[in-house]
Every structure is written in structure tokens, then in C-alpha cells.
């Protein structure tokens, strides 16, 4: 099956990296068109062997991009067009119809309770969204929570299919050697209590709450992985609170990396000197360096970073996470929902800090004894399951539901 994926941009972000991960597991002949910003994820997709083309769209109202996009769709002779993110869903559906491609699937990655892709919801955005949605065949929601939001928006329930985000669970298995190597590289003491967070640094993620809470815990460190418009402001806040030396703003992390990460030496030098590591640590290694993971965002469509942290064996504190809300509590025993206030978060973190200090005498090799086992929630969201579910949606769109059900049911 020839499939064209159309996405708004390919800088480092959750939806963008999820597309790349899916492409590595889908048994399709795929191409990708990005409307704008062919960033690091575009380079990663290309390195994986999938062709990426940049439409070089000038902005939301660049209507001249529509015939250019329709021409590329027509030339590719695709069986199906799959769109991702608001602008690409709108332009991509129109372009596919103009090019004569009827099977059109759109994934809604970022519909929150009060925002879509970080922008406040409005009647105009909803009307435009629904006008474009009617041109498609199916709309994919990344969680049951998003499916309910789509239905409340006015998308017919029989057009909505839940295909959750996924992760490569095995990649996140805890590695004590990677923990030591990463801490050495980042200048984090082996016995330090390290709080972690991952995400785009935007105001809606409320990372300022996390900075303030960690600043209240003497000697605690914060490892914040991500980039965005709030990065400079978070750095200034840490400085104002007198905690700049304990707040590490690592920057964005492309995941999965384009090449296998360097393998640290099996036994670090006995003298305790930093391990020689070339290249930056990958996301599993950064998670291995943390002791507890916190998600302060009050409005999410899935909560992928939380699932990745659970797969890494970390205890998790989260304000909201639809991926977990859609499962029974026993699926993620290491996760706990919190209020998200600064004082409350600082109080929630203190027991973890005390437990970490109580283990300070242990050797670095013993760190794995305190990691949690991989919970059912992480296994539930393995990317291979998501790819299988998405292929069923594709077959439904291209050949009809009867053909798809018949093929899936065959042994």
C-alpha cells in the first residue's frame, strides 16, 4: 500500500517523533511531505530510508500551497493520504480530494480540553476543523479522551478510531552503566537526587511550577529535557530563585536517535573520572539518570513522556495523563496524580529525596535495584500494537470494513 503522510512541520515534537516511530513499524510504502520546517525529525526520517519533501509553505494563509500539494499527491499515485496536525489536516484533505485520492485518514494528536496544539480553542477553529474533517474517511484519536473530545466537537462517532501513541518499550529498559555515564557527562553527582521532566518548553506545560518546587528542596537537581519559547524564562526563574546551579535545561532530544548511541565502557574508571562519551545521550539514557519523573502539564491529549518514564522504571507524578486515565489504576502502580501546586509538588517530592539520600552509600551498580518493573500500561502502549491498529484503519479506508476485518482475522 502506498501511503503519503502530510504533517505541518518536522521539528522535534511529540507528534513529529511519533510519526517517525510509526513509519519504522508500518508495512507500507510511505512518503512524507512537511508543509514547513523540515527540521531534525525530517533528517531522522530520511536517515531511516523514507523520502521527505518540504512544501515550503509561507504561512497559514499561503493558499498557493494547495495546488502545489495536490500536484505532488497526484504524481505519487498514492492509495491513501494520512494527515497529521491541524494545518496539515486542513490543507492535506483538500489536496487529496483535488488529486482524486478518496481514502483520507487524519490523526488528531493534540486536542486538549481547552487548547489545540497549544492554541486556545475557538468557535472559528472548530468550524474550520469540522469542515475539513468531512472531506476525510476516518479520524484517528490518540486516546479515548481525545475521541470523546472529538465527539463533543461534532465529529460523528463512527468516523473516530482510537489508535494510541506508542513507544518501543524495550529501548527504555534501565541501564546502570548508562545512568553513570549520563550523569558524568551532564555534571550530575552520582549521589544527587535528580527530578526529571520532558516536553516542549511552552507556558501551557507549567514547567515553571517544577522549577519552583525543586528550588525549595535543598541539594535537589532538575533535569529538564526539551526546548521551546519558555527556555530563557525558565533559566531566569532558576537564577532568581538562587537555584541556577541545580536546574539543568538540557535542550531537545531527538528520539529515536539517527544512529545507535555510543556504548559506554562496561566498567567506569575506578578513579571515578568521567566516562568518555562521544555524542549526546539518548532519551532512555537521560531517563536512566533521573530518580523521579514529573509531568506538570494540566492539559494533555495523551501523555507520551509519562509512558516512556514508566517504561524506564521511574516513579511518576503527573497532573493529568489521558494515557493512564484510560486504563485501570493497577496498570500503572508507580504513577500518582497530583494537584500541581508548587507547595504540593515540593511536598510530594520530599519522600523521594529522603529515600534517595538513604541510598547514598550504595554503589552505582546497585541503582537498578530501586527501579520499578515495567508496568502493564507501558506494555499496553507498545508501538507494534499501534501500528497494527493503524493498518486496520488503513484497510478499512481503502478496501472497506468487511475486507479489513476478514484480513485481520486470518491466522
C-alpha positions, 0 to 999 in steps of 0.5 A, spaced: 500 500 500 502 506 498 501 511 503 503 519 503 503 522 510 502 530 510 504 533 517 505 541 518 512 541 520 518 536 522 521 539 528 522 535 534 515 534 537 511 529 540 507 528 534 513 529 529 517 523 533 511 519 533 510 519 526 517 517 525 516 511 530 510 509 526 513 509 519 519 504 522 513 499 524 508 500 518 508 495 512 507 500 507 510 504 502 510 511 505 512 518 503 512 524 507 511 531 505 512 537 511 508 543 509 514 547 513 520 546 517 523 540 515 527 540 521 531 534 525 525 529 525 525 530 517 533 528 517 531 522 522 526 520 517 530 520 511 536 517 515 531 511 516 530 510 508 523 514 507 523 520 502 521 527 505 519 533 501 518 540 504 512 544 501 515 550 503 509 553 505 509 561 507 504 561 512 497 559 514 494 563 509 499 561 503 493 558 499 498 557 493 500 551 497 494 547 495 495 546 488 502 545 489 500 539 494 495 536 490 500 536 484 505 532 488 499 527 491 497 526 484 504 524 481 505 519 487 499 515 485 498 514 492 492 509 495 491 513 501 493 520 504 494 520 512 494 527 515 497 529 521 496 536 525 491 541 524 494 545 518 496 539 515 489 536 516 486 542 513 490 543 507 492 535 506 484 533 505 483 538 500 489 536 496 487 529 496 480 530 494 483 535 488 488 529 486 482 524 486 485 520 492 478 518 496 481 514 502 483 520 507 485 518 514 487 524 519 490 523 526 488 528 531 494 528 536 493 534 540 486 536 542 486 538 549 480 540 553 481 547 552 487 548 547 489 545 540 496 544 539 497 549 544 492 554 541 486 556 545 480 553 542 475 557 538 468 557 535 472 559 528 477 553 529 472 548 530 468 550 524 474 550 520 476 543 523 469 540 522 469 542 515 475 539 513 474 533 517 468 531 512 472 531 506 476 525 510 474 517 511 476 516 518 479 520 524 484 517 528 484 519 536 490 518 540 486 516 546 479 515 548 479 522 551 481 525 545 475 521 541 470 523 546 473 530 545 472 529 538 465 527 539 463 533 543 466 537 537 461 534 532 465 529 529 460 523 528 462 517 532 463 512 527 468 516 523 473 516 530 478 510 531 482 510 537 489 508 535 494 510 541 501 513 541 506 508 542 513 507 544 518 501 543 518 499 550 524 495 550 529 501 548 527 504 555 529 498 559 534 501 565 541 501 564 546 502 570 552 503 566 548 508 562 545 512 568 553 513 570 555 515 564 549 520 563 550 523 569 558 524 568 557 527 562 551 532 564 555 534 571 550 530 575 553 527 582 552 520 582 549 521 589 544 527 587 537 526 587 535 528 580 527 530 578 526 529 571 521 532 566 520 532 558 516 536 553 516 542 549 518 548 553 511 552 552 507 556 558 501 551 557 506 545 560 507 549 567 514 547 567 515 553 571 511 550 577 517 544 577 522 549 577 519 552 583 518 546 587 525 543 586 528 550 588 525 549 595 528 542 596 535 543 598 541 539 594 535 537 589 537 537 581 532 538 575 533 535 569 529 538 564 529 535 557 526 539 551 526 546 548 521 551 546 519 559 547 519 558 555 527 556 555 530 563 557 524 564 562 525 558 565 533 559 566 531 566 569 526 563 574 532 558 576 537 564 577 532 568 581 530 563 585 538 562 587 537 555 584 541 556 577 546 551 579 541 545 580 536 546 574 539 543 568 535 545 561 538 540 557 535 542 550 531 537 545 532 530 544 531 527 538 528 520 539 529 515 536 536 517 535 539 517 527 544 512 529 545 507 535 548 511 541 555 510 543 556 504 548 559 506 554 565 502 557 562 496 561 566 498 567 567 506 569 574 508 571 575 506 578 578 513 579 571 515 578 573 520 572 568 521 567 566 516 562 568 518 555 562 519 551 562 521 544 555 524 542 549 526 546 545 521 550 539 518 548 532 519 551 532 512 555 539 514 557 537 521 560 531 517 563 536 512 566 539 518 570 533 521 573 530 518 580 523 521 579 519 523 573 514 529 573 509 531 568 506 538 570 502 539 564 494 540 566 492 539 559 494 533 555 491 529 549 495 523 551 501 523 555 507 520 551 513 522 556 509 519 562 509 512 558 516 512 556 518 514 564 514 508 566 517 504 561 524 506 564 522 504 571 521 511 574 516 513 579 511 518 576 507 524 578 503 527 573 497 532 573 493 529 568 495 523 563 489 521 558 494 515 557 493 512 564 486 515 565 484 510 560 486 504 563 485 501 570 489 504 576 493 497 577 496 498 570 500 503 572 502 502 580 508 507 580 504 513 577 500 518 582 496 524 580 497 530 583 494 537 584 500 541 581 501 546 586 508 548 587 507 547 595 504 540 593 509 538 588 515 540 593 511 536 598 510 530 594 517 530 592 520 530 599 519 522 600 523 521 594 529 525 596 529 522 603 529 515 600 534 517 595 539 520 600 538 513 604 541 510 598 547 514 598 552 509 600 550 504 595 554 503 589 552 505 582 551 498 580 546 497 585 541 503 582 537 498 578 535 495 584 530 501 586 527 501 579 520 499 578 518 493 573 515 495 567 508 496 568 502 493 564 500 500 561 507 501 558 506 494 555 499 496 553 502 502 549 507 498 545 508 501 538 507 494 534 500 494 537 499 501 534 501 500 528 497 494 527 491 498 529 493 503 524 493 498 518 486 496 520 484 503 519 488 503 513 484 497 510 478 499 512 479 506 508 481 503 502 478 496 501 472 497 506 470 494 513 468 487 511 475 486 507 479 489 513 476 485 518 476 478 514 484 480 513 485 481 520 482 475 522 486 470 518 491 466 522 
